[in-house]
Amino acid sequence: EAGVAQSPRYKIIEKRQSVAFWCNPISGHATLYWYQQILGQGPKLLIQFQNNGVVDDSQLPKDRFSAERLKGVDSTLKIQPAKLEDSAVYLCASSLTPGRSREKLFFGSGTQLSVL
Amino acid sequence: ILNVEQSPQSLHVQEGDSTNFTCSFPSSNFYALHWYRWETAKSPEALFVMTLNGDEKKKGRISATLNTKEGYSYLYIKGSQPEDSATYLCAFVGNQFYFGTGTSLTVIP
């Protein structure tokens, strides 16, 4: 079974530039999550999709962050413009069952973003 | 914002030592508790999903217990090996997943 694919693995940009991350979840997984992990903190949910609809984006800074999941499969997370405090690891995860889950999450390898 | 705490923050042990970590979470609105292992340069990988008070799970040398009434879970590693070196994350599942900050384990050969 193929895992969750994420790209790029690393990205270095200047502040005020734009950046985009891509995620392809495991085939058939209805729920897709984007998490932000700042150094020294736990992963924080940015947005949760169920198929191609948004379930929770309450912690997404919508003035600069946007995300979409067209056709309910792969997803893109964009930051425009980036700030220094956006430096973090961005993790994509998927699960088979929608909503609160007693099933485990499957994670991608993450994107390490450095904003200079 | 819901608080999930993990302790210790980091741990260095000798190969062969046994060790344990703690995850503390709110005792209300509990749905599930997940443990993940995150090795450097790899994806976080699920170890256990625990749902019932008193649950005990085991996978090889790693085991976990759950107390939902007092709001804690313990993760135990028996006879630590260098390949156990990783960050161990717990996640409390209420209306969403709330992750702790992790325990970084280094096993010294």
Interface residues (C-beta under 8 A of the other chain):
Chain A: G3 V4 Y33 Y35 G40 Q41 G42 P43 K44 L45 Q48 D56 L91 R100 S101 R102 E103 K104 L105 F106 F107 G108 S109 G110
Chain B: V4 Q6 Y31 A32 H34 Y36 A41 K42 S43 P44 E45 A46 V49 T51 L89 A91 V93 G94 N95 Q96 F97 Y98 F99 G100 T101 G102
